[in-house]
Amino acid sequence: MTLQDSRNGKNEVDKHGSGSNMVAGNVIGNVERFSGFEDEYDRFRPAAPQLAVEILTKHLGKRPSVVVDLGCGTGLSSFIWQDHADRIIGVEPNADMIGKAQNKLSRLGGANRLSFVQGYSNQLDLDGESADILTCSQSFHWMEPQSTLKEAARVLRKGGIFAAYDCDWPPTVHWEIEDQYIRLMDSVEAITATLPGQKDTVKKWRKEDHLKNMSESRVFRFTKEVVFHDRQPCDAERYIGLALSQGGLQAVHKAGPAFSAVLNEDIAAFRDRAEEFFRGATLDILFSYRMRLGVK
């Protein structure tokens, strides 16, 4: 894999995937799971909330000089730091996702203080003790935790912070539409369990174990969980898009018509219920987040 060197300004992405040079401890299916729907992901998924920046900056006790966003995807959790850190580096193994992030960055007129590199959370092209904050927004459950936390310990300065934060699905709007969302995702899970090779190529670590893994790593002198919320405007199109941008549902579509056809009825029911609920209006919905942070 060609890794963008964050120190010399290279901007190359391995368009052939990451399997042939997979860094030990990573799972190729976890990387390839996010290929091919970067536009939908970027359009419908929520940008990381500014409250995450506020929480982490206050725990750090100063403006961070270097923030590294691991598993940054299309940059939704990286761009929020632009006015709040001297330098931000987004790291992402998937070529389609990092390509989307780099295209967005180029439209802003250059790198500025933000850059994106293709790489893995457990093998960063960064000097030791060079970062103030490492974040994993909606991504740590796709990373091998022990090797990632070991690398975090190497890269973080003393007093630096590692933070893994995720939003709960579905977002809060009304129990009936949320129930329909959950029913759709239950169908997705049932189908993905039958996909050829799925169990052998994809591995997800439990989000509920994040804090435990961080505490037991002995990397951090302080760990805790923070729960917070973020209100965002949403219409039926976006609420439907949030569901359709989920990696499991996309995996079913990629498996072919024989598998995706099984979901058609559930998707149609969810779409009808969302359109009936929103009735063309844009409403505020609530994204609820759980952040597990550790101070080195």
N, C-alpha and C positions, 0 to 999 in steps of 0.2 A: 504494500500500500504506500502511496505517496502521501506523506504527512506534511501539511503546510508548516513551515518553520516560523513560529511566531516571533522570532528574533530577526530574521532576515527578510521578511516580507513576501516570501513565496506564497502563491495563491493557487495551488494545484489540488485537484480533487481526483481521486481514483474512481473513474466512471465505470470500472469493471467490477465493482463490488469489493468486499473485504475478505472473502473466504480464503484466498490463496495465501494471504499473509496475516491470518488471524492471530492477534496477540493472545498468549496463553491466559486462560481464565475467562475468556469471553465466549459467547454463544452466537454462532453465525445466524441462526434463525431470529434471534433478537434484533440483529442489525437489519436483516433483509425484510423483517416484518413491516418496516416503515417505508419501504420503497414504493414509489408510484402514486402516492396520494398526498404529496407535499403541498399542493395547491389547496386541496380541501382542508387539510390539517391547519394550514396557516390562516385560512379564511374563517374557520368556525371555532377553533380552539381559543380559549381565553388567553390574552397576554397576562404574564405574571403580574400580580397586583403591586402597586407602589408600596403598600404596607409591608411587603416582604423586605423591600429595600430599607424601610424605616426600622424595622425590627432588628435586622442584621447590623445596620450601621450603629444603632444604639448599643448593641451588645459588643461591637468592636470598640466603641468609644472614640471613633474618629472617622474621617472620610477615608475609605479604602483607596490605596494606590493601585492595587491589582485585584480584580475579581475574575475568577475562572468559573464559567458556567458549563458544567459537565452534562452531556446528553442534551445539548441546547436545541436540537431539532432545527426548526426554521428561524430560531432567534427570538421567539416570543418571550423568553425569560432572560434574554441578553440585552436587548435594546432598552429595557427599563432602567439600566444602570448608566446610560450615556451621560447624564448630567450629575451623576452621584459617585463617580469613581474616575481616577485618572486614566485607567486602562482596563478594558474588558476583553476577555478572550473566551469565545464560545467554542466548545469542543464537541464534535459529533462524529460517530463512525459511519453513518449512512450517507452515501453520496448524494442522493436526491434531496434529502433534508438540508444538508450543509450547502448544497448548490443553491437552494432557494434562499437561505440566509445570506449567502454572498451576493446574490442578485439584488436582494432588498438593500443590502448595504451599499452596493454600487450606485443605486438610484439616489442615495443620500449625498453623493458627490465625493466619495472616497472613504478611506478607512477611518479617518478621524482618530478617536481613541479606542475604537472597537475593531476587532478582527475575529475571523472564524477559521478554525483549523479542523481538518479531518483527523480524528484520533480516538483513542480509548481512555476511559477513566482510570485504568490501572497502569497506564504507561504514557505519562504526559511528557511532552517535549518542553519541559520547564525546569529551571534551576531549583535546587533545594531552597526552602525557606524564602520563596519569592512572591507568594500570594497572601493576601489578607483574608480573602473570603473565597470559598469553593461552594458552589450551589449545584443542586440536582433538582430541577423542577420537573415533576411528573416523570422522572427517569431513573431514580436510584433502584427501583424494583426490577429493572432490566440489567443491572450491573452486578457482577460478582462482588458481594459486599466486603469480604476480608481483604482482597487485593486492592480494591478501590480505596478503602479506608487507610490501608498501609501507604498507598501513594499520596493520599491526602495529607498524612502525617509528614511525609517527606517534603511536600511542596509548600505547606502552610508555614507561615512565620509563627513564632511563639505568640500566643494570644489571638491567633487567627481562628476563623470560624468555618466549620463545615456545616452545611444545612441542606437537608433533603425535605422538600415540601411538595405536597400533592393536594389536589382538590377532590372532594367527594363527588361521586357520580350517582345519580344525576343531580344537576343543580336544582335548587329549591324554587319551585314556582307554585305548584298545586299537586295534592296527593294523587289525583286521578291521572294526570299526564305523567307524573313521576312513576306511577305504577306501570303504565304502558311502556315507558322507557325500560324499566327493569325487566318486564316480560320479554321485550325484544332482546335484551342482553342475555337473558337466560337461554333463549333460543340459540343465540350466537355461541354461547359457551358449549351447549350440547352438540352443536354441529362441529365446532372447532376440535372437540375431543375426538371426533371421528376422521379428521383430515389425515391423509397419508403422511406419515413421518412427523406429525405435529409434536408428539410427545418427545421425540428424539432430537428435534431441532430448535425448540423454543423452551426457554426456562424463565419463569417469573418468580422472584423472591417476594415473600410476604411483606407488605407495607407495615403491617402490625409489628414486625420484628425489627424495623429500622432502628428504633431507639435502643432496643436490647443489643443489637449488633454493634452500635456505636459505643455503648457503655462497656461492653465486654471486650472491645478492641484495645482498651487501655491507652488509646491515643489521646483521649480528651480528659481534662481535669474537671469539666462540668458538662453535663448533658441535660436537656429538657425537651418537652414537647410544648409547642405553642399552637393554639387554635384561634383562627381569625376568619373573617368573612369579607367578601368583596361584591358589591352590587354592580351589575352591568346590564345595559339595555339588551333586549332580546326579542325577536319576533319569531313566528312559526318557522320560517326558513332557517334561522340560525339554530333553533332548538332541534330541529330535524337534522341539521348538518352536524351538530355536536355528536349525535348518536351515530350518524353514518361515517364520521371521521374516526371512530374507534378502531384500533388496530385489529381486534378480533373479527369485526364485521368485514373489514377490508381483506383479511386473510381468507374469509369464506368466499368473497367475490373472486379473489385471485385463484382459488382452487377450481373454478370453472362453473359453467351453468348448472351442472347437475347438483352442485352444492348450494349455489346462491339462489336457485329457484325455490328451495325449501324455505328461505327467509322471506319470499315475496309477500306472503300473506301477513306476516308479522310487521314488516316494514310498512305495508299499506295501512294497516290498522293504526300503527303509531303515527304515521303521517296525517291520517284523517283526524285522529284525536288532537294532535298538535294544532292543526289548522282550525278545528272547531273551537279550541280553547282560546287561541290568540285572536281569532276573528279579524285578522289584518292589522291588529294593534301591535305596538312595541311596548313591552313592559319591562320593569326592572326585575331581574332574577338574582338569586343569591348563590354565589360560589363559595363553598365552605372549605377552608384549607387546614391542613395539619402539617405543621413544620416540626421536624426533629433536628435540633441543632446541638453542636458540640464545640467547645472552646478548647483549643490545643494548649 
